[in-house]
Each structure stands twice: as C-alpha cells, then as structure tokens.
Amino acid sequence: MLHIYYGNGKGKTTAAVGLTIRAVGAGLKCAFFQFLKNGASSEIAMLNRIDGITVECCNEKSSFIIQMSDSEKAAVTARHNKQLCDALALINDKKADLLVLDEFLDAYNSNMLSRELADKLILNCPEAVELVLTGRNPEKKFIDSADYLSEITAVRHPYQKGISARHGIEY
C-alpha cells in the first residue's frame, strides 16, 4: 500500500518515523531512506540503533540544492539513484515489509534522481509492501496511486516568528 505524507507543514518525517517504530515493534522488516538529508537529523541516530531497520541517507548532501555546484548535484543524484536501487533490491528480496522514502517527493520534483527508476519503484511496488513517501507537491500519478494520502498543512510555525529550526524538534 502506498502512503503519502505531503505538504508545507511540520510532521511528515515525524509521522514516517512513528510508523516505522510501530511496524518494527510489530515484527516487520523496515527500511528508512532519506533523500536530500545527510543523516544528521536526530531521528537517524535513533533509527540506526533499532534492530530490524535498514537506514540509508544521502551523505553527499551538504547544502541546499540552490547552493550546490553542478558536481555536487551530480554526486547527490548518483547517491539517490543508488538508494533507489538498494530500495528495489530490498523489496525484490522481500527484506522490507515497510519502506519509507523520506523527502523523496522533493528529490523527485527537483530532478535529483532518476524519475524512470523512481516510477518503476513507486508505481510497481508489490501490494504486500507498505511504501511511504514524504515531501511536498506529489505528482498526480502518485496521488492517484496512493492508498493513504495525508496532507500536512502549516497553520502556524515558530519560523514565522524568526525562530530557526531547533535540534531534537525540527531536526
């Protein structure tokens, strides 16, 4: 089943992490792949400690896309494509009952991965696999394929008051 947590509000990754914890607690094999994030977010430290969860991040990412050079973009794109291949292998080998692709939608929308490979993974995922996508602005084909579609909307956020992201809360 395809789950999509999308929108401009806080909580997409948090929801995906919560589902991952619930699933591993129930004995499911889980994989949590982050796109456009280098693994420095606090949730990754915890997920890495839990048996039954495979974690992959984009260690090549060190700045926002608009600040990256062409060579940095190429390295990040190559890493994302490797993550997609690794995710496909986990699914094909039946080593993941739950697969989270965190910030996937943003990587997809910014062409920081192979759309062909991504479409193959998303649109042909076996029904037995719970597949979670997070990010902003999902393509219509993903919305149409989703079994769960949750829009997270920012009504109010401390950022609007000039308060920057806080360790342990936003990252």
N, C-alpha and C positions, 0 to 999 in steps of 0.2 A: 504494500500500500504506500502511496505517495503522500507525504505530509509536507506542507509548505508553510513556513512561518516568515512573513514578509511585512514590510512597511518601514516607516521612518521612526518608530518608537523603540524604546529600550525594552529588551526582554526576549528577542529572537534566539540569541545564543543561549541565554539562561534557560529558556524553555527546552531547547535541544539537549542541553546538559542534563536537565531534570529527567527528560525521557530516557536518556542514556543510562543514568543511575537507576531508574526504575527497571529498565529492561535487564541490565546486568544483575540486579538484585533478584530478578525472576529466573535467572539462569540462562538468559540469552547471550549469544556472542555478539559483541558490539564493536563498531569501528567509528571513530570520530575524526574526520578530516577537516582541517581548517584551511581555507583559501584566503589569500590576501592578509594573513596574520602570521607572524613569525614564531608563534609558540610562547610568547612572553605573557599572554593573558593568564590570570591566576587559575582559571578552571583547568588549564592544561596540566599544571603541576599536580593537581588532584587526580585528574583522569588517568595520568600516567602511573599512579600508584595502585590503581584498581586492576586486579586480575580479571581477564575477560574483555578488556577494552584495548583495541588497537588504536593508537593515536598517531596522526601524521599532520605536520604543519608545514608551512612554506618558509623555511629558514632563510631562503634567499631574499625575502622581502624585508627591506629596512626603511622604507619611506612610502609616502603616499604616491599613487600612480602618477599624478601630475608632476611630481618632483623626480621621477625616475628617468634615467638616461635610457636610450634605446637598448643598450646592452643589459641594463638591469631589468628592463621589461622582458627581454628575451629569456633571461635566466629564470625569472618568476614564471613566465609562461611555460617553459620547459619543465619546471618543478610541478606546476599544476597539472600538466599532461601526464607526468609520472604518477601523480596522486590519482588521477582518473584511471590509469592503467592498473594501479595497485587496488583500487576500489573494485574494478571489474574482476580482477583475479580473486579477490575475497568472495565476491558474490558467486562467481562461477565455481569456485572450490567449496562453496557452502560453508565458509568460515565467518560469515556475518549474517546474523538474523536482523540486526538493526544497523543501518549505515547512515551517519549524519555527514552531510556536506555543508559545513558552516561557511557562510559568506560566499557560497557557490554562485548565487544569483548575481552578485556584484562582479565576480570574476568573469562570469559568462557575458554580462552586459558590456563589460569593458574590453572584451576580446582578449582576455589574459589566459585563455585556454582554448583548446580545440573544440569548437562548437560541434563538429561532427562526432567526435569521441564522447562529448558530454551528452549529446542527444541519444547516442547509442546506449549509454549507461542509464539515463533517466527514463527514456521512453520504452525501453525493452527490459526494464528491471523485473525479475520474477515476482509474482504476486506474494510469494512466501516471505519476501524481504520487506521490512519496514524501511523506507527511504525518506530521509528528512533533508529538505533544502531550506537554507535561511538566506536572507538578504533583502534587497529592495527590487521592486519592479519586475516581477516574474513575467516571462513571455507567456502569451496567450496559450500556446501549446502545453506549457507546464500547468497553468491554471486549469485548463480543460481536462488534464490527466489526473489532477490531484483528488485524493480521497478525503484528505483533511486540508482545509485552507483557512489559515488563521492570520488575520491582518492585525499587526501591532501598530497602533497609532499614537504618536506623541501628542498628548494634550498639554502637558507641562513637563519641563525638564530643567534641572539646575543650570544647564548650559545656557539657557535663555537669560539667566541672571549673571552670566560671566563666570560661572563655576566650572572649572575644567574637569575632565574625567578623573575619577578617584579610584585608586588601587583597591581591589577587592570588591568594588561596587560596579564600576563600568568596565573594568578590565582586570 
